[in-house]
Structures are given as C-alpha cells and as structure tokens.
Amino acid sequence: MDFLVEGLLMITWKELVMYAIGVLLIWLAIKKDYEPALLLPMGFGAILVNLPNTGVLNQVLSGVGETQGIIQWLFEVGIEASEAMPVLLFIGIGAMIDFGPLLSNPKMFLFGAGAQFGIFAAILLAVVLGFDLKDAASIGIIGAADGPTSILVSQILKSRYVGAIAVAAYSYMALVPIIQPLAIRLVTTKKERMIRMKYNPSDVSKTVRIAFPIIVTFIVGLIAPSSVALVGFLMFGNLIRECGVLDTLSGAAQNYLSNLITLLLGITISFSMQADSFVNVNTLLIMLIGLFAFIFDTIGGVMLAKLINLFSKEKINPMIGGAGISAFPMSSRVVQKMAMEEDPGNIILMHAAGANVSGQIASVIAGGMVINLVTKFL
C-alpha cells in the first residue's frame, strides 16, 4: 500500500493530462472505430510511457546499470536510426491500392497534386507562428493526411515534435468523415455537388499495371530523390499485387505486415508522448496548424476542380478534387456519400477513387520535396 501511495504522489499534472489523452485515443478507437489499429496502441502507449519509474523507457538493473526499455529501444531502432517502420508500412499500403481507376482516367493525377496546397500553406503559417523551418515543414506534412509520411519527414528533419505530429496526423486521418464534408460544403454549392460525371472506364492491361509502379519509381527517383524510399516501397507493394505470381505475399503484405507494423508503430510513437515534452502550448498549436493544413488540402483540391470547370465543357464534380488527399479509401467514400445525399443516383466513386490514389502518391512526393527544400536552406 505504501508503494501505491508513493507512486501516486509522484504523478504530475502533466502526466494526468497524458493519461486523459491516452484514454481519449482508446475511446475513439473502440467506441468510434476511428483508426483503431493505430489510435488504440498510441493511446495505451501514452499511458505506459507516463507511468513513473517504469521500465518501458529505461530501467536500472542490479549489476547491469541503466538499460533501454522496450519502447525506447523500438523507437531508436525502428524510427530514429533507420525510419524502418513507416517505410515498411508502405509495402502493405501499396499492396492494398488498385491504381486501375487512376490509370483509366489519368487526369485525376491533377487532383492529387492540387490537394497538397494545405501542406505548403501550413508550413508558412507555422513559420509565422515562430516554429523553425525544420519543425514547420514537419508540421505542414500533417495536411497530407498520411501518418507514415508525417512520421518519416519529422524524423528525417529531426523535429522536436514527432509525437504531437503523429497524433495530429492520425487523428485527422480518423476524422476524415467529419472534417472533409464541412470543408467541401464551405466552398461548393448544392448545384456543384449534384454534378454528374460520365464514367467510361478503359481496360487497363496487366502490362500497364505492372509497368506503372516501375515507371513511377524511376520518375520520382529523378525529380524527388528524398521521397524515393517511401514511393519506392509503396510501388514495390503495388508491384507485388499486380504481378500475378505473388498472391500469397500480396495477401501477407496487405494483412499481416501492415497490421503488425501499424500496431508496433502506434505504441512506438508513444515514446515521443512523454508529458514533459508533449504537454505544452506548442502541441496545441501543432494540432491547430495540422487542422488548418488538412482543411486547406481539401479546399485546394476542390478549387482546382472549379478552376478546370471554367475551361471545360464536361463539368467535374468539384468534390472529386477534395478526394485528392492521401487518406485512402476513406476520402473517396466520403465524397461518394456526399454526392448521394444531394442526388441518390449520382455515382462518382470511381472518379473519387482515382483522385484518392493519386493523392497517396502525391503526398509522399510532397514529403520528399519538403525534405529536399528544407535541407537546401539549412
């Protein structure tokens, strides 16, 4: 009993805040089903790393001295030293993605690019608010709605706010069904949301499907070398899917690999959620800037679609542009749901899916471009 009382007395108010945050993340994962594979381990990890004198961070053993705890070891080996976890996760993501809707309608590539506007707007905002360039660039990537890319960029740039950035990125990914409709309705009219689009899918041959990930890797490797690890592993996963001779490995990458890495990544990121470094005004600012970035990514894609409509005879439903973020397939499903709310017979899912997978590629390219630009300035 004395040990319990002693332990309770060691808990600070900041650690109490982290326990509350951990419980909130667990509640969102279980009750709301928001990215449970990641928010649940992140929430539980936030509690673990903030318990006083535990061995998950470091511990003192008799006759040995101070040794690394398991979460500290996972963080240093899997993220800090090699960035292995977020990169390996992209193999599984690539194996899940069908690029067919994008390849049959290549103009959807435009919306993947247009929906990255919020990243660069958020970087400028973060600099104005007093963050240095490395931290500002890392914070801006939250707008991509791509957790692994956010973690990788912030780690490569040695940001001091990896934990807050990871929490923000994955929280906003989970909140896509809530945030995106609000942002889209803000800049569209009911008439625009009711626009119907013809879908005339062209057959995408197996040769094209196999060649696509190889060609993309070559091109990205030349124009944005810093992003080739992410894009390369994403495309490698897609090549496993499309080659037709590795079905077992494709299934393993989509299920076992991605789920295992996601769980480990979630609990490992909690290393950066220690109360002393996490509970401060800057964390709140990061959450707000991340929300700004996410909203303006969506708005950027929508406004690009509206701009194209000024010069096009066949009108594009501007909600398609909002699907150009990286949150696949959530964003395309949200756009389809919104279209059917306005007009129950309006099916734009395949167009939205094309923009959505384009956003997956564009977000990692944007991450590489940000790394290149920042390292040149520093």
C-alpha positions in Angstrom: 0.0 0.0 0.0 2.9 2.3 0.8 4.3 1.7 -2.7 0.9 2.6 -4.2 0.7 5.9 -2.3 4.3 6.7 -3.1 3.7 6.1 -6.8 0.5 8.3 -6.8 2.4 11.1 -5.2 5.0 11.0 -8.0 2.4 11.7 -10.7 2.4 15.3 -12.0 -0.4 17.2 -13.5 1.1 16.9 -17.0 1.1 13.1 -16.6 -2.5 13.2 -15.6 -3.2 15.2 -18.9 -1.4 12.4 -20.8 -3.5 9.7 -19.1 -6.6 11.6 -20.2 -5.3 11.9 -23.8 -4.4 8.2 -23.8 -7.9 7.2 -22.6 -9.5 9.6 -25.2 -7.5 7.9 -28.0 -8.5 4.5 -26.8 -12.2 5.6 -26.6 -12.1 7.0 -30.2 -10.5 3.7 -31.4 -13.1 1.4 -29.6 -16.3 3.4 -29.4 -16.0 5.4 -32.7 -13.9 2.9 -34.7 -11.5 5.7 -35.7 -8.3 4.1 -37.0 -8.4 1.6 -34.1 -5.2 -0.3 -35.3 -3.2 2.8 -34.6 -5.1 5.0 -32.1 -5.5 2.2 -29.6 -1.8 1.4 -29.3 -0.9 5.1 -29.3 -3.4 5.7 -26.5 -2.2 2.8 -24.4 1.4 3.7 -25.1 0.7 7.3 -23.9 -0.3 5.8 -20.6 2.6 3.4 -20.4 5.4 6.0 -21.1 4.0 8.4 -18.5 3.8 6.0 -15.6 6.6 6.9 -13.1 9.7 4.8 -12.8 8.6 2.1 -15.3 10.9 0.0 -17.5 9.3 0.8 -20.8 11.6 3.8 -21.4 14.7 2.9 -19.3 15.4 0.9 -16.3 18.2 0.3 -13.8 19.1 -3.4 -13.2 21.3 -4.5 -10.3 24.8 -5.3 -11.5 24.0 -4.0 -15.0 23.2 -0.4 -14.6 20.8 1.6 -16.8 19.4 -0.2 -19.8 16.9 0.8 -22.5 13.3 -0.1 -22.1 11.4 -1.8 -24.8 9.6 1.3 -26.2 12.7 3.4 -26.2 14.5 0.6 -28.0 11.8 0.2 -30.6 11.8 4.0 -31.2 15.6 4.2 -31.6 15.9 1.1 -33.8 12.7 1.3 -35.8 12.2 5.1 -36.3 15.1 7.2 -35.1 18.0 5.2 -36.5 16.5 3.8 -39.7 12.9 5.0 -40.2 12.2 1.4 -40.9 8.7 1.1 -39.6 7.0 3.9 -41.6 8.8 2.8 -44.7 8.0 -0.9 -44.4 4.3 0.1 -43.8 4.2 1.4 -47.3 4.7 -2.1 -48.8 1.4 -3.1 -47.2 -0.3 0.2 -48.3 0.9 -0.3 -51.9 -0.4 -3.9 -51.9 -3.8 -2.6 -50.9 -4.1 0.0 -53.7 -5.7 -0.6 -57.0 -4.4 2.1 -59.4 -6.9 1.0 -62.1 -9.3 3.9 -61.7 -6.4 6.3 -61.9 -4.8 4.7 -64.9 -8.2 4.6 -66.8 -8.7 8.3 -66.1 -5.2 9.9 -65.9 -6.5 13.5 -65.5 -7.2 12.5 -61.8 -3.5 12.9 -61.3 -4.1 16.7 -61.2 -6.2 16.5 -58.1 -3.6 14.5 -56.2 -1.3 17.4 -56.8 -3.9 20.2 -56.1 -4.8 18.7 -52.8 -1.4 19.2 -51.4 -1.8 23.0 -51.2 -2.5 22.9 -47.5 0.9 21.5 -46.7 2.8 24.5 -48.0 0.2 27.0 -46.6 0.6 25.3 -43.2 4.4 25.5 -43.4 4.2 29.3 -43.9 1.7 29.6 -41.1 4.0 27.6 -38.7 7.0 29.8 -39.6 4.9 32.9 -38.9 3.9 31.5 -35.5 7.5 31.1 -34.6 8.5 27.5 -35.4 11.8 27.0 -37.0 11.9 25.7 -40.6 12.5 22.0 -39.7 9.6 21.9 -37.3 7.4 24.0 -39.6 8.0 21.7 -42.5 7.3 18.6 -40.4 4.1 20.2 -39.1 2.9 21.1 -42.6 3.0 17.5 -43.7 0.1 16.7 -41.4 -2.0 18.2 -44.1 -1.3 15.2 -46.4 -3.5 13.1 -44.1 -0.7 10.4 -44.3 0.6 9.2 -41.0 3.7 7.3 -42.1 4.9 10.2 -44.3 4.3 12.7 -41.4 6.4 10.5 -39.1 9.2 9.9 -41.6 9.5 13.6 -42.6 9.5 14.8 -39.0 12.1 12.2 -38.1 14.4 12.9 -41.0 14.3 16.6 -40.3 14.9 15.9 -36.6 11.8 17.8 -35.5 11.3 18.1 -31.7 7.6 17.4 -32.1 7.4 13.9 -33.6 4.8 12.7 -31.1 2.5 15.6 -31.5 2.8 15.5 -35.3 2.0 11.7 -35.3 -1.0 12.2 -33.0 -2.3 15.0 -35.2 -1.8 13.2 -38.5 -3.5 10.0 -37.5 -6.3 11.8 -35.6 -7.2 13.9 -38.6 -7.0 10.8 -40.8 -9.5 9.2 -38.5 -11.7 12.3 -38.6 -11.9 12.5 -42.4 -15.7 11.7 -42.4 -16.3 14.6 -40.1 -13.8 17.3 -41.3 -14.0 16.8 -45.1 -17.7 17.3 -45.6 -17.5 20.6 -43.6 -14.6 21.8 -45.7 -16.2 20.8 -49.0 -19.6 22.4 -48.2 -17.8 25.6 -47.3 -16.6 26.1 -50.9 -19.2 24.4 -53.0 -22.9 25.0 -53.8 -25.6 22.3 -53.8 -25.7 22.6 -57.6 -22.0 21.9 -57.9 -22.3 18.9 -55.6 -25.0 17.4 -57.8 -22.9 17.4 -61.0 -23.0 14.0 -62.6 -19.9 12.7 -64.3 -19.7 10.0 -67.0 -17.5 7.1 -66.3 -16.2 5.3 -69.4 -13.5 3.0 -68.0 -10.9 1.9 -70.4 -9.3 -1.5 -70.0 -6.1 -1.3 -68.1 -3.9 -4.1 -69.3 -1.8 -6.2 -67.0 1.3 -4.9 -68.7 0.4 -1.3 -67.9 -0.5 -2.2 -64.3 3.0 -3.8 -63.9 4.8 -1.1 -65.7 3.2 1.8 -63.7 4.9 1.2 -60.3 8.3 0.7 -62.1 7.9 3.9 -64.1 6.7 6.0 -61.2 9.7 4.9 -59.1 12.1 5.9 -61.9 10.5 9.3 -62.3 10.2 10.1 -58.6 13.7 8.9 -58.0 14.9 11.6 -60.5 12.7 14.5 -59.5 12.4 14.0 -55.7 15.2 11.6 -54.5 14.3 12.1 -50.9 10.9 10.6 -51.4 12.1 7.5 -53.3 12.2 5.4 -50.2 8.5 5.9 -49.5 7.4 5.9 -53.1 9.6 3.0 -54.0 8.3 0.8 -51.2 4.7 1.9 -52.0 5.2 0.9 -55.6 7.0 -2.3 -54.7 3.9 -3.3 -52.7 1.7 -2.5 -55.7 4.0 -4.5 -58.0 3.6 -7.5 -55.7 -0.2 -7.0 -56.0 -0.2 -6.7 -59.8 2.5 -9.1 -60.9 0.1 -12.1 -60.5 2.7 -14.6 -59.3 3.0 -13.5 -55.6 -0.6 -13.7 -54.4 0.3 -15.2 -51.1 2.9 -12.5 -50.4 0.5 -9.8 -51.6 -2.1 -11.0 -49.1 0.5 -11.2 -46.3 1.6 -7.6 -47.1 -1.9 -6.3 -47.0 -2.9 -8.1 -43.8 -0.1 -9.4 -41.6 2.7 -7.0 -42.5 0.6 -3.8 -42.5 -1.3 -4.7 -39.3 1.8 -5.7 -37.4 3.8 -2.6 -38.4 0.8 -0.4 -37.7 0.5 -1.8 -34.1 4.2 -1.5 -33.5 4.4 2.0 -34.9 1.5 3.1 -32.8 3.0 2.0 -29.5 6.5 3.1 -30.5 5.4 6.6 -31.3 4.3 6.9 -27.7 8.0 7.4 -26.9 7.5 11.0 -28.1 4.4 11.5 -26.0 6.2 11.9 -22.7 4.4 14.5 -20.6 7.3 16.9 -20.1 7.8 17.4 -23.9 4.2 16.8 -25.0 2.0 18.9 -22.7 2.7 22.5 -23.8 1.3 25.3 -25.9 3.3 24.2 -29.0 1.5 20.9 -29.0 -1.9 22.7 -29.1 -0.6 25.0 -31.9 0.6 21.9 -33.9 -2.9 20.4 -33.6 -4.5 23.6 -34.8 -2.0 24.1 -37.7 -2.5 20.5 -38.7 -6.2 21.0 -38.9 -5.6 24.2 -41.0 -3.4 22.1 -43.3 -5.9 19.3 -43.6 -8.8 21.7 -44.4 -6.8 23.7 -46.9 -5.6 20.5 -48.7 -9.3 19.6 -49.2 -10.2 23.1 -50.3 -7.2 23.3 -52.6 -8.3 20.2 -54.5 -11.9 21.5 -54.7 -10.8 24.9 -56.0 -8.6 23.3 -58.7 -11.7 21.3 -59.9 -13.7 24.5 -60.0 -10.9 26.2 -62.0 -10.8 23.4 -64.5 -14.6 23.7 -64.9 -14.2 27.3 -66.1 -12.5 26.0 -69.3 -14.1 22.6 -69.7 -17.3 21.6 -71.5 -17.7 18.4 -69.4 -18.0 19.6 -65.9 -16.2 17.9 -63.0 -18.0 17.5 -59.7 -15.7 19.7 -57.6 -15.9 17.3 -54.6 -13.7 15.0 -56.6 -10.9 17.4 -56.0 -11.3 17.1 -52.3 -10.7 13.3 -52.6 -7.1 14.1 -53.8 -5.8 13.8 -50.2 -3.9 10.7 -49.1 -6.5 9.2 -46.8 -7.4 6.2 -49.0 -10.1 4.9 -49.3 -11.9 7.0 -46.7 -11.9 10.2 -48.6 -13.4 8.7 -51.8 -16.1 7.1 -49.8 -16.9 10.4 -48.0 -17.2 12.1 -51.4 -19.5 9.4 -52.8 -21.7 9.6 -49.7 -22.0 13.4 -50.0 -22.9 13.0 -53.7 -25.7 10.5 -52.9 -27.0 12.8 -50.2 -27.5 15.5 -52.8 -28.7 13.2 -55.6 -29.3 9.5 -54.7 -28.5 8.3 -58.2 -25.2 10.2 -58.6 -22.3 7.7 -58.7 -18.9 9.3 -58.7 -17.0 6.8 -56.6 -14.6 5.6 -59.4 -13.6 9.2 -60.2 -13.1 9.9 -56.5 -11.0 6.7 -56.1 -8.8 7.8 -58.9 -8.1 11.2 -57.3 -7.7 9.5 -53.9 -4.9 7.0 -55.0 -3.3 9.9 -56.9 -3.2 11.7 -53.5 -1.4 8.8 -52.0 1.4 9.2 -54.5 1.4 13.0 -54.3 1.6 13.1 -50.6 4.9 11.1 -50.4 6.3 13.1 -53.3 5.4 16.3 -51.4 7.1 14.9 -48.4 10.3 14.3 -50.4 10.1 17.8 -51.9 9.8 19.3 -48.5 12.8 17.4 -47.2 14.8 18.5 -50.3 13.9 22.2 -49.9 14.5 22.3 -46.1 17.9 20.6 -46.3 19.0 23.0 -49.0 18.1 26.0 -46.8 19.8 24.6 -43.7 
